[in-house]
Amino acid sequence: MSVLRNPIAAGFAALAGVIVAAATFAIVPEEQQAVILRFENPVGVVNAWKPNERFGTTGAGIIARVPFVDKIVWVDKRVQAVDLDNTLVLSTDQLRLEVDAYARFRVIDPLKMVVTAGSVDNVVNQLRPLLGNAIRNELGKRTFATLLSPERNQLMDNIQDGLQRLASQYGVQVVDVRIKHADLPAGLPLESALKRMSTARQQEAITIRAQGQKQAQIVRAQADADAAKIYAEAFTKDARFYDFYRAMQSYRTTFGADGGPEPKGSTSILLSPDNDYLREFRGTER
């Protein structure tokens, strides 16, 4: 009762009570995970992330701790970002690329994250070089044209898998990896790269054209052989008709009936009537 009669003592008592209450109770928001440290040793996690959880059914709310002994480390449950800008990458076709990329992750094991990294900011700093290494390793196996082809999605999946294997040590889950853009450096490197690409495409075109000509010759030779075989089989069935047909072809060419460069009737040939060349004009007599 003496304390109540002394306003100053009452004020100090009330202040002490507020301080103890603040050190004892804490409110855990829905979007935060709370890792409890006791003498810098983790002793528990409140409101840990769970797949497919719904707000209102998590462990968020008021919690109690040992005052002045327990410490709370807050870990965000939401998806976090890692940005990577102007990273130099050498593709398999010896092109130097400037790549901008990003990764998205969430902390699924806050206790491991606190023990290994300490905070989400430290995780971001650790993942940034790991993301760069994953991109270099994957693009080093691919050509620049792969980034413009349907294989791009598979490339992103491979980078994400490679980053996830390294990021698991920090208790995080990589949910997405994307390359924002990959450009050739401006200036002489760009001109040199364009020249190499042009030369490579010309060589590729020459190779394709040569293969096409080779295939065309093979097809043409096969067609000529098949035609000769068909003609031979046809003419052997009637040798007299074959002689007549060949003679008609010769007459057509000799006398200009095939529309050649010489005008019709301009060819003069002096032959005796019994010349063997004119035997077809004598009918069936030989």
C-alpha positions as CSV (number, residue, x, y, z in Angstrom):
1,M,0.0,0.0,0.0
2,S,3.0,2.3,0.5
3,V,3.8,1.9,-3.2
4,L,0.3,3.2,-4.1
5,R,0.7,6.2,-1.9
6,N,4.0,7.1,-3.7
7,P,3.2,8.1,-7.2
8,I,6.9,7.8,-8.3
9,A,7.2,4.3,-7.0
10,A,4.0,3.4,-8.7
11,G,5.2,4.8,-12.0
12,F,8.4,2.8,-11.8
13,A,6.5,-0.4,-10.9
14,A,4.2,0.1,-13.9
15,L,7.1,0.8,-16.2
16,A,8.9,-2.3,-14.9
17,G,5.7,-4.3,-15.5
18,V,5.5,-3.1,-19.1
19,I,9.1,-3.9,-19.8
20,V,8.7,-7.4,-18.4
21,A,5.5,-8.0,-20.4
22,A,7.2,-6.7,-23.6
23,A,10.2,-9.0,-23.0
24,T,7.8,-12.0,-22.3
25,F,5.1,-11.7,-24.9
26,A,5.4,-11.2,-28.7
27,I,3.0,-11.1,-31.6
28,V,3.9,-13.3,-34.6
29,P,2.4,-12.0,-37.8
30,E,1.0,-14.3,-40.4
31,E,3.8,-13.6,-42.9
32,Q,6.6,-14.1,-40.4
33,Q,8.3,-17.1,-38.9
34,A,9.8,-16.8,-35.4
35,V,13.0,-18.7,-34.5
36,I,13.5,-18.7,-30.7
37,L,17.2,-18.5,-29.6
38,R,18.1,-19.1,-26.0
39,F,21.7,-18.0,-25.2
40,E,22.2,-17.9,-29.0
41,N,21.1,-21.5,-29.3
42,P,17.9,-22.3,-31.3
43,V,15.2,-23.9,-29.2
44,G,12.1,-23.7,-31.4
45,V,10.2,-22.3,-34.4
46,V,6.8,-20.6,-34.3
47,N,4.6,-20.2,-37.4
48,A,6.9,-22.3,-39.6
49,W,6.1,-22.4,-43.3
50,K,4.0,-25.3,-44.5
51,P,2.8,-26.1,-48.0
52,N,-0.8,-25.2,-49.0
53,E,-1.4,-23.5,-45.6
54,R,-4.2,-20.9,-45.2
55,F,-4.0,-17.7,-43.3
56,G,-5.9,-17.9,-40.0
57,T,-4.9,-21.6,-39.5
58,T,-1.2,-21.1,-38.9
59,G,0.7,-20.7,-35.7
60,A,0.6,-16.9,-35.8
61,G,-0.5,-14.9,-32.8
62,I,0.7,-14.1,-29.3
63,I,3.6,-16.2,-27.9
64,A,5.4,-16.2,-24.6
65,R,9.2,-16.5,-24.0
66,V,11.6,-16.3,-21.1
67,P,12.2,-12.6,-20.6
68,F,15.7,-11.2,-21.1
69,V,16.9,-14.7,-22.0
70,D,15.1,-15.8,-25.2
71,K,15.7,-13.9,-28.5
72,I,13.4,-13.9,-31.5
73,V,14.8,-13.9,-35.1
74,W,12.2,-13.0,-37.7
75,V,12.2,-14.9,-40.9
76,D,9.8,-13.8,-43.8
77,K,7.6,-16.6,-45.1
78,R,7.0,-14.8,-48.4
79,V,8.8,-15.3,-51.7
80,Q,12.1,-13.4,-51.8
81,A,14.1,-12.2,-54.8
82,V,17.8,-12.5,-55.9
83,D,18.7,-10.2,-58.8
84,L,21.8,-10.7,-60.9
85,D,22.9,-7.9,-63.3
86,N,25.5,-7.7,-66.0
87,T,27.1,-11.1,-65.5
88,L,29.6,-12.1,-68.2
89,V,29.0,-15.6,-69.6
90,L,30.9,-17.5,-72.3
91,S,28.6,-19.7,-74.4
92,T,29.8,-22.9,-76.1
93,D,30.1,-21.1,-79.5
94,Q,32.6,-18.7,-77.8
95,L,30.3,-15.7,-77.5
96,R,30.6,-13.4,-74.5
97,L,27.2,-12.5,-73.2
98,E,26.0,-10.0,-70.6
99,V,23.3,-11.7,-68.7
100,D,20.6,-10.3,-66.4
101,A,18.7,-12.9,-64.4
102,Y,16.7,-13.3,-61.2
103,A,15.7,-16.1,-58.9
104,R,12.8,-16.4,-56.5
105,F,13.0,-18.4,-53.3
106,R,11.3,-18.9,-49.9
107,V,12.6,-20.1,-46.6
108,I,11.1,-23.5,-45.8
109,D,13.4,-24.4,-42.9
110,P,13.9,-21.3,-40.9
111,L,15.9,-23.1,-38.2
112,K,18.5,-24.2,-40.8
113,M,18.5,-20.8,-42.4
114,V,19.3,-19.0,-39.0
115,V,22.0,-21.5,-38.2
116,T,23.8,-21.4,-41.6
117,A,23.1,-17.8,-42.7
118,G,21.7,-15.8,-39.9
119,S,19.2,-13.7,-41.9
120,V,17.4,-13.6,-45.2
121,D,19.7,-10.8,-46.4
122,N,22.7,-13.0,-45.8
123,V,20.9,-15.8,-47.8
124,V,20.4,-13.4,-50.7
125,N,24.1,-12.5,-50.6
126,Q,25.0,-16.2,-50.6
127,L,22.6,-17.1,-53.4
128,R,23.7,-14.4,-55.8
129,P,27.1,-15.9,-56.7
130,L,25.6,-19.4,-56.7
131,L,23.0,-18.2,-59.3
132,G,25.8,-16.7,-61.4
133,N,27.8,-20.0,-61.3
134,A,24.7,-22.0,-62.2
135,I,24.0,-19.8,-65.2
136,R,27.6,-20.0,-66.4
137,N,27.7,-23.8,-66.0
138,E,24.5,-24.2,-68.0
139,L,25.1,-21.6,-70.7
140,G,28.7,-22.9,-71.1
141,K,27.1,-26.1,-72.5
142,R,24.8,-24.3,-74.9
143,T,25.0,-22.0,-77.9
144,F,23.7,-18.4,-78.0
145,A,20.9,-19.5,-80.3
146,T,19.5,-21.8,-77.6
147,L,18.2,-18.7,-75.7
148,L,16.0,-18.0,-78.7
149,S,14.7,-21.5,-79.2
150,P,12.1,-23.7,-77.4
151,E,15.0,-25.2,-75.5
152,R,15.0,-22.1,-73.4
153,N,12.5,-23.5,-70.9
154,Q,14.5,-26.6,-70.4
155,L,17.6,-24.4,-69.9
156,M,15.8,-22.5,-67.1
157,D,14.7,-25.7,-65.4
158,N,18.3,-27.0,-65.5
159,I,19.6,-23.7,-63.9
160,Q,16.9,-23.9,-61.2
161,D,17.8,-27.5,-60.4
162,G,21.5,-26.6,-60.2
163,L,20.8,-23.7,-57.9
164,Q,18.4,-25.7,-55.7
165,R,21.1,-28.3,-55.0
166,L,23.4,-25.6,-53.7
167,A,20.6,-23.5,-51.9
168,S,19.3,-26.5,-49.9
169,Q,22.1,-26.0,-47.3
170,Y,20.4,-22.7,-46.3
171,G,17.0,-24.2,-45.8
172,V,15.4,-22.4,-48.8
173,Q,13.4,-23.6,-51.8
174,V,14.0,-22.0,-55.2
175,V,10.6,-21.5,-56.8
176,D,11.7,-19.9,-60.1
177,V,14.7,-18.8,-62.2
178,R,14.5,-16.6,-65.2
179,I,17.0,-14.8,-67.6
180,K,15.7,-11.3,-68.2
181,H,18.0,-10.7,-71.2
182,A,21.3,-11.9,-72.6
183,D,23.1,-9.4,-74.9
184,L,26.4,-9.3,-76.7
185,P,28.7,-6.6,-75.4
186,A,28.6,-3.4,-77.4
187,G,31.7,-2.3,-79.5
188,L,34.4,-4.4,-81.1
189,P,33.3,-7.6,-79.3
190,L,29.8,-7.3,-80.7
191,E,31.1,-6.7,-84.3
192,S,33.6,-9.6,-84.0
193,A,30.8,-11.9,-82.7
194,L,28.5,-10.9,-85.5
195,K,31.2,-11.5,-88.1
196,R,31.9,-14.9,-86.6
197,M,28.2,-15.7,-86.6
198,S,28.0,-14.6,-90.3
199,T,31.0,-16.7,-91.3
200,A,29.6,-19.7,-89.4
201,R,26.2,-19.4,-91.2
202,Q,27.9,-19.1,-94.6
203,Q,29.9,-22.2,-93.9
204,E,26.8,-24.0,-92.8
205,A,25.0,-22.9,-96.0
206,I,27.9,-24.1,-98.1
207,T,27.9,-27.5,-96.4
208,I,24.1,-27.8,-96.8
209,R,24.3,-26.9,-100.4
210,A,27.1,-29.4,-101.1
211,Q,25.1,-32.1,-99.3
212,G,22.1,-31.2,-101.4
213,Q,24.1,-31.4,-104.7
214,K,25.6,-34.7,-103.7
215,Q,22.1,-36.1,-102.9
216,A,20.8,-34.7,-106.2
217,Q,23.6,-36.4,-108.1
218,I,22.8,-39.6,-106.4
219,V,19.1,-39.4,-107.2
220,R,19.8,-38.3,-110.8
221,A,22.2,-41.2,-111.4
222,Q,19.8,-43.6,-109.9
223,A,17.0,-42.2,-112.0
224,D,19.1,-42.5,-115.2
225,A,20.0,-46.0,-114.3
226,D,16.4,-46.9,-113.7
227,A,15.4,-45.2,-117.0
228,A,18.1,-47.1,-118.9
229,K,17.0,-50.3,-117.4
230,I,13.4,-49.7,-118.3
231,Y,14.3,-48.7,-121.9
232,A,16.5,-51.8,-122.2
233,E,13.7,-54.0,-121.0
234,A,11.2,-52.3,-123.3
235,F,13.4,-52.4,-126.5
236,T,14.5,-56.0,-126.1
237,K,10.9,-57.0,-126.4
238,D,10.7,-55.6,-130.0
239,A,14.1,-54.9,-131.6
240,R,12.5,-53.8,-134.9
241,F,10.5,-51.1,-133.2
242,Y,13.6,-50.0,-131.3
243,D,15.5,-49.5,-134.6
244,F,12.5,-47.6,-136.1
245,Y,12.2,-45.4,-133.0
246,R,15.9,-44.5,-133.0
247,A,15.9,-43.8,-136.7
248,M,12.9,-41.4,-136.3
249,Q,14.8,-39.6,-133.6
250,S,17.8,-39.3,-135.8
251,Y,15.7,-38.0,-138.8
252,R,14.0,-35.5,-136.5
253,T,17.4,-34.1,-135.4
254,T,19.1,-34.2,-138.8
255,F,16.3,-32.6,-140.8
256,G,15.6,-29.9,-138.2
257,A,12.1,-31.0,-137.4
258,D,12.8,-30.6,-133.7
259,G,12.9,-26.8,-133.9
260,G,16.6,-26.4,-133.6
261,P,18.5,-23.2,-134.3
262,E,18.7,-23.9,-138.1
263,P,15.5,-23.0,-140.0
264,K,13.5,-25.9,-141.3
265,G,14.6,-27.3,-144.6
266,S,18.0,-25.7,-144.5
267,T,19.9,-29.0,-144.2
268,S,21.0,-30.6,-147.5
269,I,22.1,-34.2,-147.5
270,L,23.1,-36.1,-150.7
271,L,22.7,-39.8,-150.3
272,S,22.0,-42.7,-152.6
273,P,18.5,-44.2,-152.4
274,D,20.0,-47.5,-151.2
275,N,21.9,-45.9,-148.3
276,D,21.4,-47.8,-145.1
277,Y,20.6,-44.5,-143.2
278,L,17.4,-44.1,-145.3
279,R,16.3,-47.7,-144.9
280,E,13.2,-46.7,-142.9
281,F,11.9,-44.7,-145.9
282,R,11.9,-47.9,-147.8
283,G,9.2,-49.5,-145.7
284,T,9.6,-53.0,-144.3
285,E,12.2,-53.9,-146.9
286,R,15.7,-54.3,-145.6
